[in-house]
């Protein structure tokens, strides 16, 4: 039986980054993922916000052009509110290429990445799979998505509040439009969230998300209806790709770690409860997770795990959790029209700009974690 220091379950961005950081600390790290290709089963639009791109090294050639304009539409689609930043606020990534880049980075650091291996369970340090023999692991990192099996087997908290999202992605003719982010507040097609269109200059992403109990027609039907006349939409000039999946919006889970392992990414609820963005949180939490894991395995002191405290992180999200509840309560077109009307005034526009263009997407990590990141960026 193979023995590893850390087994990471899930080769998404959170899992691969955590694996890389642990391997750089000279730990024996293995990553497994049930997918046979990292380009399969993508569940994110791939929108990176400015703060993420400022703090993390995402290769420029994997990103579309900068997006500075956001248009907020009421259900009537008339007179959208246009918010314009003087900086590039969003860039949409080629996520298949981003995952492959992250995989190569993890492997270059010394981690082993095995695809086509499905996690089954873990007990007393032995992890079992379908598609490979068992592995003995000192520590397990659950990066296996919003409905994490690892979380259940480790006795950690699990996500219970979800949106469900679906998206159509298709190529567009270059230069046909200025990249912009169109957001439609309409509970008939996206109850509790938004419909969106973002054209990164190469591809159009058209999507909807909402609470599944309110999407009685089904998310795919609602997406097709929205895509038929979505604002800012362009006709496909190539094959259409569909994406979709659950989005946890209950905030960071409280119990994230135990002596047998911890959770990162969607498995940890590391998604902004208001905007449902998860790329920035997964990168920041992966840094803290790697630092805590390495310290715990080096010292054997369980107090090290106390730094990975979901309660402390949740305290930074009280305002966003309250706004999420208010957002969830907008269930009629009249209420949505009224909400957009409130945003038209100066205070409302300031609030919208703060949410969409602000720097507070996720709490910054402790100084020692930031120092390790800065040193690593300086060396590479």
C-alpha positions in Angstrom: 0.0 0.0 0.0 1.3 3.4 -0.9 1.8 5.9 1.9 1.5 9.7 1.4 1.7 12.7 3.7 -1.3 14.4 2.1 -4.0 13.0 -0.2 -6.0 15.8 -2.0 -9.4 14.6 -3.3 -10.4 16.8 -6.2 -8.3 18.4 -9.0 -10.1 21.7 -9.2 -8.3 25.0 -8.6 -8.5 24.8 -4.8 -7.2 21.2 -4.7 -4.4 21.7 -7.2 -3.2 24.9 -5.6 -3.3 23.3 -2.1 -1.3 20.4 -3.4 1.3 22.6 -5.1 1.8 24.6 -1.9 2.2 21.5 0.2 4.6 19.9 -2.3 6.7 23.1 -2.2 6.9 22.5 1.6 8.5 19.1 0.7 5.5 17.0 1.7 4.6 13.8 -0.2 1.3 14.8 -1.9 -1.1 12.9 -4.1 -4.1 14.4 -5.9 -6.9 12.2 -7.3 -9.9 13.2 -9.4 -12.7 11.0 -10.8 -12.6 13.0 -14.2 -10.4 11.6 -16.9 -9.8 15.0 -18.3 -9.7 18.4 -16.5 -11.5 20.0 -19.4 -14.6 17.8 -18.5 -17.2 18.8 -16.0 -16.2 22.5 -15.7 -18.7 24.2 -13.4 -17.6 27.8 -13.3 -17.9 30.7 -15.7 -14.3 31.5 -14.9 -14.7 35.2 -14.0 -11.6 36.4 -12.1 -11.9 39.7 -10.2 -9.3 42.4 -10.2 -8.2 41.7 -6.6 -7.5 38.1 -7.5 -5.4 39.0 -10.5 -3.5 41.6 -8.5 -2.6 39.0 -5.8 -2.1 35.8 -7.7 -0.2 34.7 -10.7 -2.7 33.8 -13.4 -1.0 33.7 -16.8 -2.1 36.6 -18.9 -2.5 34.5 -22.1 -5.2 32.4 -20.3 -7.3 35.4 -19.7 -9.7 37.4 -22.0 -9.6 41.2 -22.2 -10.5 43.3 -19.3 -14.1 44.1 -18.5 -14.9 47.6 -17.0 -18.6 48.0 -17.7 -21.4 46.3 -15.7 -25.0 46.8 -16.7 -27.8 45.9 -14.2 -31.2 45.2 -15.8 -34.6 45.0 -14.2 -37.1 42.3 -15.3 -38.4 44.6 -18.0 -34.9 44.9 -19.4 -35.5 48.6 -19.9 -33.1 51.4 -18.9 -30.3 49.3 -17.4 -28.0 50.9 -14.8 -24.5 51.2 -16.2 -21.6 51.1 -13.8 -18.1 51.8 -15.3 -14.8 51.4 -13.5 -11.6 53.2 -14.4 -9.8 49.9 -14.1 -10.2 46.4 -15.6 -12.5 44.8 -13.0 -13.1 41.3 -14.5 -11.3 39.0 -16.9 -12.8 35.7 -18.0 -10.4 32.8 -18.1 -10.1 29.7 -20.3 -10.8 27.4 -17.4 -9.7 24.2 -19.1 -6.3 25.8 -19.7 -6.2 27.2 -16.2 -6.8 23.8 -14.7 -4.1 22.3 -16.9 -1.7 25.0 -15.9 -2.5 24.4 -12.2 -1.9 20.7 -12.8 1.5 21.2 -14.3 2.4 23.6 -11.5 1.5 21.0 -8.9 3.4 18.3 -10.7 6.4 20.5 -11.1 6.4 21.1 -7.4 6.5 17.4 -6.8 2.8 16.4 -6.3 1.4 13.4 -8.2 -1.9 13.9 -10.0 -4.0 10.9 -10.9 -7.1 11.3 -13.1 -9.9 8.7 -13.5 -9.7 7.7 -9.9 -12.9 8.0 -7.9 -12.7 8.5 -4.1 -14.9 6.0 -2.2 -14.2 6.6 1.5 -11.6 7.1 4.2 -11.2 5.3 7.6 -8.4 5.2 10.1 -5.9 6.7 7.7 -6.7 4.4 4.7 -8.4 5.9 1.7 -10.1 3.6 -0.8 -10.9 4.3 -4.5 -12.6 2.9 -7.5 -10.0 2.7 -10.2 -6.9 2.3 -8.0 -5.6 0.5 -5.0 -6.0 2.0 -1.5 -3.6 4.6 -0.1 -2.5 5.2 3.5 -2.6 9.0 4.1 -1.5 11.0 7.1 -3.9 13.7 6.2 -6.8 14.1 3.7 -7.8 17.4 2.0 -11.3 17.5 0.7 -11.5 19.6 -2.5 -14.3 17.5 -4.0 -16.9 20.1 -4.5 -20.1 21.5 -3.0 -21.5 18.1 -2.0 -18.3 16.8 -0.5 -18.1 13.1 0.3 -14.8 13.7 2.2 -16.5 16.2 4.5 -19.1 13.5 5.5 -16.5 10.8 6.0 -14.3 13.1 8.2 -17.3 14.2 10.3 -16.9 17.8 9.2 -19.6 20.3 8.3 -21.4 20.0 4.9 -23.0 22.6 2.7 -26.8 22.8 3.0 -27.8 26.0 1.2 -27.3 26.0 -2.6 -28.1 27.9 -5.8 -28.1 25.8 -8.9 -26.5 27.4 -12.0 -26.3 26.6 -15.7 -24.5 28.3 -18.5 -24.1 28.2 -22.3 -20.6 29.0 -23.6 -20.0 29.6 -27.3 -17.4 31.3 -29.5 -18.2 34.7 -31.0 -16.7 36.6 -33.9 -13.8 38.7 -32.5 -14.3 42.4 -32.3 -18.1 42.3 -32.5 -18.6 44.1 -29.2 -16.9 45.8 -26.3 -16.5 43.3 -23.4 -19.2 44.0 -20.8 -20.9 42.2 -17.9 -24.7 42.1 -18.3 -26.6 41.2 -15.1 -30.4 40.7 -15.2 -32.4 40.7 -11.9 -35.5 38.7 -12.8 -36.9 36.1 -10.4 -38.8 34.5 -13.3 -35.6 33.1 -14.7 -33.2 33.4 -11.8 -35.0 33.3 -8.4 -32.6 34.6 -5.7 -29.8 35.4 -8.1 -29.1 36.7 -11.6 -29.1 35.9 -15.3 -25.8 37.0 -16.9 -24.1 37.5 -20.1 -20.4 38.3 -20.4 -18.5 38.5 -23.6 -14.8 38.3 -23.1 -14.0 39.1 -26.7 -13.6 35.5 -27.7 -16.5 33.7 -26.1 -19.9 34.6 -24.8 -21.1 33.1 -21.5 -24.8 33.1 -21.0 -26.1 31.8 -17.7 -28.7 31.7 -15.0 -28.7 30.6 -11.4 -31.2 30.5 -8.6 -32.7 28.5 -5.8 -33.7 25.1 -7.1 -37.0 24.9 -5.2 -38.2 28.1 -7.0 -37.0 26.9 -10.5 -40.0 24.7 -11.2 -39.5 24.7 -14.9 -36.0 23.4 -14.5 -32.7 25.3 -14.8 -32.0 24.1 -18.4 -35.4 25.3 -19.6 -35.0 28.7 -17.9 -31.5 29.1 -19.4 -32.7 28.4 -22.9 -35.6 30.9 -22.5 -33.2 33.5 -21.2 -30.6 32.9 -23.9 -33.2 33.4 -26.6 -33.3 37.2 -25.9 -30.5 37.8 -23.4 -29.2 41.4 -23.4 -25.7 41.8 -24.9 -26.0 38.3 -26.5 -24.4 37.4 -29.8 -25.1 34.5 -32.1 -22.8 31.5 -31.8 -20.1 31.2 -34.4 -19.1 27.7 -33.3 -20.1 24.8 -31.1 -22.0 25.4 -27.9 -20.8 24.0 -24.5 -23.0 23.6 -21.5 -21.9 23.9 -17.9 -23.8 23.7 -14.6 -23.8 22.6 -11.0 -24.6 23.5 -7.4 -23.2 26.7 -5.8 -23.0 26.8 -2.0 -24.2 30.2 -0.6 -24.5 29.5 3.1 -21.1 31.0 3.8 -17.9 29.3 5.0 -18.6 26.2 7.0 -17.9 26.3 10.8 -16.1 23.0 11.3 -13.5 22.8 8.5 -10.7 20.7 10.0 -10.0 17.7 12.3 -6.9 15.6 12.9 -7.7 13.5 9.9 -8.1 16.3 7.3 -9.7 19.5 6.2 -11.8 21.1 3.5 -11.0 23.7 0.8 -12.9 25.4 -2.0 -16.6 24.7 -2.5 -16.3 21.8 -0.1 -15.6 24.4 2.6 -18.3 26.7 1.5 -15.6 29.1 0.3 -17.9 31.1 -2.0 -19.1 34.6 -1.5 -22.6 34.3 -0.1 -23.7 37.4 -2.0 -22.1 37.3 -5.4 -21.6 33.5 -5.5 -18.0 34.0 -6.7 -15.7 31.2 -5.7 -12.4 31.6 -7.5 -10.9 34.3 -5.2 -12.0 32.5 -2.0 -10.6 29.2 -3.1 -7.2 30.6 -3.8 -7.0 32.5 -0.5 -8.3 29.6 1.6 -5.9 27.2 -0.1 -3.0 29.2 1.1 -4.2 29.1 4.7 -5.1 25.4 4.4 -1.6 24.5 3.1 0.1 26.5 5.9 -2.0 24.9 8.6 -1.6 21.4 7.2 2.1 21.7 6.9 2.5 23.0 10.5 0.2 20.3 11.9 2.1 17.5 10.1 5.4 18.9 11.1 4.6 19.4 14.8 1.7 17.0 15.5 0.1 19.8 17.6 -3.6 19.8 17.1 -3.7 23.5 18.1 -2.3 24.3 14.7 -5.7 23.3 13.2 -7.3 26.0 15.3 -6.0 28.6 12.8 -8.3 27.1 10.2 -11.4 28.3 11.9 -14.6 28.7 9.9 -16.3 30.7 12.7 -13.6 33.4 12.4 -14.1 33.6 8.7 -17.9 33.7 8.9 -17.6 36.7 11.2 -16.3 38.6 8.3 -19.3 37.8 6.2 -22.2 38.9 8.4 -23.1 41.8 6.0 -23.0 39.6 2.9 -25.0 36.9 4.6 -27.7 39.5 5.4 -27.7 40.8 1.9 -27.9 37.2 0.6 -31.1 36.7 2.6 -32.5 40.0 1.3 -31.6 38.9 -2.3 -33.3 35.5 -1.7 -36.5 37.3 -0.8 -36.9 39.0 -4.2 -39.3 36.5 -5.7 -41.6 38.7 -7.9 -40.9 40.9 -10.9 -42.4 43.9 -9.1 -40.0 43.4 -6.2 -37.1 43.1 -8.6 -38.1 46.3 -10.4 -38.3 48.1 -7.1 -34.9 46.8 -6.1 -33.3 48.1 -9.3 -35.1 51.5 -8.8 -33.5 51.8 -5.4 -30.1 51.2 -7.0 -30.6 54.1 -9.5 -30.0 56.8 -6.8 -26.6 57.9 -5.6 -26.5 55.7 -2.5 -27.8 52.7 -4.4 -25.2 53.1 -7.2 -22.5 53.5 -4.5 -23.6 50.2 -2.9 -23.7 48.4 -6.2 -20.2 49.7 -7.2 -18.8 48.6 -3.8 -20.2 45.1 -4.3 -19.1 44.8 -7.9 -15.8 46.7 -7.9 -14.7 46.6 -4.2 -11.7 44.9 -2.8 -13.4 43.0 0.1 -14.3 39.9 -1.8 -12.7 37.6 0.8 -10.7 38.1 4.0 -7.0 38.4 3.6 -4.9 35.7 5.2 -2.5 36.0 8.1 0.8 37.7 7.5 2.9 34.5 7.4 0.7 33.1 4.6 1.0 36.4 2.6 4.8 36.3 3.1 5.1 32.8 1.7 3.0 33.8 -1.3 5.1 37.0 -1.9 8.4 35.1 -1.6 7.2 32.4 -3.9 6.1 34.9 -6.5 9.5 36.6 -6.3 11.3 33.3 -6.9 9.1 32.4 -9.9 
